[in-house]
Amino acid sequence: MKMTKKVLAVFLAMCLFALPFAVSTSAAGRKPALRTSAGIEALRDEFDHDVAPEAGGHALDYAYYSPVGKNDDTKYPLVIFLHGIGHADYVGAQLDDSDFPYWASSELQSRFDEGGAFILLPRAPEQKLVYWGETLIESLRSVIDDVLEKHGDNIDPTKIFIGGSSAGGEMTWKMIVAFPEYFAGAFPIASTGTVSEEDVIYSSDVAIWMISSKKDPVVNYTTITLPLWNKVIKYNAQPENCRLSSFDSVTEPAGNSASDNHHMAKVVTYDFHMLDGSTYPNVTTINGNSQKVSLVSPNGIIKWMNSLSSEFDGSTGSGSGNINVSAFDAIFGVIRNFFLKIVNIFQRILGL
């Protein structure tokens, strides 16, 4: 009897030790995913690395998470997230400097109707003074095409989504303008740069979720965000699926203030919610019909993605390529990249 109790005690202790690293097996065939309690470093280790064929003068490397398990023929969505400036100085930096790997956790993977999704984190070669911009449009498409060619048997081409923060948000707009056929939805966060009326019209078949702050020190809410949102609701083909989330003071999921009101990436990192039944603070969300959208867990961005699809057939190298890089654009790009490098240096000095 004493031995039985001892064995039982050891068994229970082992179960308690393994609990934080418990995995989800909710979808048949899907690769078991770690829980968020395993920690961000363990989740980052779940990502693989690859390099896309050279295009536009650059061969971009990328990190990706695959939900595919053994004998798994499921077609999963593909979610692309583009880093901001200062997060890509070396191979893997866009992974190390981001909490977006939480999207590989069982809690967030299970929110997809398919039971999971591919998560793709491309990297701009910032160590070469090259940042997201027109000169990397073809290079980034090569990354997407490379993933589709290598993992296309398990990717649903009608469920490709792209988003990014700051300069990554700006690049998000450039990609959906250049190749609107590729994407079912886009979620630019505090996107820098300018988006013309022509751009919005050209990308009008892509559902847009803009995430902005009224106190953003970089992207002025009144003069940049609202005019762009008005263009979206005027021209987008599916205004009911477009959204604008407007923050007052930006907070992180734990409730503490973000580093500043331009950094809203963690809002998306945690899909607005990490705790069931919670409501994210200090934000109002409306759709393109001016109707308020209630974001109560788990009604976040992933649920929005579940409702969207495109007509893209996965043909790599397709797309209209609406952005052409002129000689002037190339010269301006060099000047812009040098300026951004200065900004990057100051970011690191200030610890931003």
N, C-alpha and C positions, 0 to 999 in steps of 0.2 A: 504493500500500500504506500509506503514511504517512497519507494522507487517510482511508483506511478505518479505521485504528486510532484516529485522532482522532475520527471520527464515533462509533465504538463506545464510546470513553471518555466522550464527551458523553452518549450514550444511557444508559450505566450510571450516570453521575452523576445524571441526571434521575430514574432509577428509584430510586436510593437516597434522593434528596430527597423523592420522593413516597411512599416506603414508610410513614412514620408516619401518612399521611393515606389509606392504602389503604382501600377500601370493600369491603363484603361484597355479593356478588350470588348468595348461596346459594339464594334463593327467587325463582322466576320471577315477574316483575311487581312484586315488592317494591321499594320505594325503597331505593337503596344507602345503607347506614348507615356512619358513620364508625367507625374503630377507636378504642379507648380512648387509644391513643397520640397521637391528635389533640389531646387535652387537654379538660379539663372546660369551658373557655370555648367551644370550638368545638362541643361537644355541646349546650351551653345554647343556642347560636345555631340549633340545629336545631328548637327549639320555637317554635310559634306562640302567639298570645295572642287571647283572645276574652272576651266578657262574656255571662253567662246572663241570661235574663229575670228581672225582679224577682219574688221569692217570699219570704214571711215577712218582708217589710219591707226586704229587701236584694237587690241585683243583684250577685252575686259574679263577679269576673273570674277567669280561669284560664289556665294555660299548658298546652300539650299537644304531644305528639310523635305524628305520624302515620307509620306504616310504609308507607302505600299508595303504590304506584308507578303508572306509566302503564298504562292498560287492566288494572288489577288488580281482580279480583273476589273476592279472598280475604277470608274472615271472620276477623278477628284478635281476640284477647282485649283487654280494657280493664283496665288496672291503675291504680288511684287511690291517690295517696300524699298524706297530710295532714301538713302541717308542725307543729312545736311552737310554743310561745309565743316571740315575739320574732323571728320570721322572716317577717313579713308587713306591715311598716310602709308599703310602697308597692307599686304595681303591678309585678309581676315579682320582688319580694323573695323569694318562696317558691322561685323558680328560682335566683336569685343566691346565696342562702344555703344551697343544698343541693347535695350530690353525687349526688342521685338521677337527674339527667340521664345518668349512666353507663348507665342502663337503656336509653338510646337507642343505645348502642354496638352494633357488629356482634357483639361477643363475647357480650353478654347477649341481644340480640334473637334471635340464632340459636339460643339455648337453648329458645325456644318452639317447640312442635311445628309451629305455623303459619308459622314463619320470622320472626316479629316480633310486636309488640304495640303498641297505643296506650298512651301513658303520659300520665296526667292529673294535674296539680298545681293544685288549687284554692287560693284564698287567702281567709282570713278578714280582714275589713276592720279590722285592728288599729289603723290610724291613727284610727279612730273609736271606739276603746276597745271594740271588739266582737271577741270571741274565740270559738273553737270551743265550742259548747254547745247546749242545747236550742233557743235562739232562732235558730240557723242550720241546723236540720235541714231545713226546707222549702227554704231557700235553697240548700243543698248538693245536695238532690235535683234542684233546677232546673238546676244545673250538669250533673249526670249526664244528665238528660233532654235538655238542649241538645246535648250531645255525641252522644247517640244519634240525635237528630233530624237533625243535620247530617252525621253520618258513619256512620249506621246501616247503609248498604249494605255497609260493610266492617268492622262490629263484630259479633262473635258474642255475642248477649245472654246466652248460657248460660255465658260465660267472663268475668264481671266480678268483679274482686277489689279489695278496699279495705284499706288499712293506714295507719298513721301512728305518729308518735313523740310520747310524752308526752301533751300535750293533744290531739294528733292521734290518738294511740292511744285516748284517752277518746272522741273523736268517732267513731272507727271503731266502737266498741261501740254508741254511740247510733244510728248509721246502720243497723247490722245488726239492732238491736232494732226500730227504726222500720219498716224496709223489708227484711225478711229475704229477700223474693222476688227482690230485685235481685242478690244476691251468691252466688257459688259458694264464695268463701273470704275470710277476713279475717286480717290479720296485725298485731295491736296490739303496739306496742313500748313497753315501760315505761309503760303507759297509766295516767294519773292517774284520779281519780274513783272512783266505786263502781259495781259491777254486781251487781244483786240476783239472787236465785234465779229470780224471775219473768222477768227479762231474759234469763238464760241459756236458760230453757225456750223463750221466745218466739223466740230466734234459733238454736234447736237444729238447724235444717237447714243451717246455714252452717258449713263446716269452719273451725276456728280454729287458728292458729299463734301462740301467745303467746311473746314474746321478753322475757326479764326477767333481772335481775342479782341475785344473792344479796347484793350489797353496794350496791344502789341506795339512795342517800341520800334519795330522794324517795318512792319506792313500796316499802314494806317487803315483803320477799320472804316472810317467815313469816306475817305477819298479813293481807296483802292478796293477794299473788300465789298462794300455795299454796291458800288457801281458794277462790279463784276457779277455779283449775285443777281442783280437786275437783268443783266444780259443773259444769264443762264435761264432764268425763269421766263424770259421773253422768247428765247429761241430753242430751248431744249425740247426734244420730241416727247419726253416723258417727265414733265414737271412734278408729277405726283411721286416720282422716285428720286427726285433731287432734294438735297437737304443742305441747310446751313446751320451749323452749331456755333453759337456766339457765346464766348466766355466773358465773364467779368474778370476777376482775379483767377488765374489758373492755379489749380492745386493738383498735387499728385494723388494717386488712389488712397494713400494713407491719411490724407487730409492736410499734410503740410504744403506750404507754398512751393510752387515750381521755381527753378532758378531765375526765370523771368517770364513775362507774359507772351514771349515769342515761342517758348518751348512747350508745345502741346503734344509732342510725340508720345509721351507716356499715356496720354488719354487713350490713344489708339492702341498702344502697346497692351493695355489691359482691356481692350474692347469696351471701354467706358466703365466696365464693372468687373470686379473680381469676387465680390460677395453677393450671393443670391439675394434678391429683394432690395438691393441698394439703389440709390439714385445719385448720379454723379452731381456734385455741387457746382453752383455758380455758372450754369450753362443753360441756354434756351435753344431748342432745336425746332426749326420749321421746315416744311416741305415747299416745293415750288408753287403750291396753291395757297400759300400763306397759312397753312394749317399747322398748329402746334403738334410736334411729335413727342410723345412721352417715352423717355428712355429709362425704363425700369428693367433691371436685370431679368433675363438675359437678352433684352431687346437692344442690342448694340449694332455695331457695323457688320458683324458676321451674319446676323439675322437679315439685315438689309441685303447682303450679298446673296443669301439663299433665295431671295425673291427675284433676282436679276439673271438675265442671260442675253447673249448676243447671237448672231447668225454666223460667226466666224467658224470656218471648217478646219482650221489648223494648218492651212497651207503656208509653209514657211517662205519667207521672202516676199510675201504678198503685201498688200497695203498701198495706199495711194501716195504716201510720202509728200505731204503737202508743204513741208518746210524745205526750202533749198538754201544751202549755205553759199553765199556769194563771197567774192574776194574781200569785200569790205567786212562781211561778217567774220571771216577768218582772222583778219587783222584786229578787229575789235575784240574777238575772242581771246587773242593773246594778251591784249591790254587788260581785259576783264579778269583773266586768270591770274595775272600778276597782282592786280589789286586784291583779288580774293585770297591770294597767298598771304598778303600783308594782314588781311582780316583774320585769317586762320592763325597766324602767329600771335596776334593779340588775344584771340580766343584762348589759346593755350596758356599764355601768360596769366590771363585772368581766371583760368580754370573753368571756362564755360564749355 
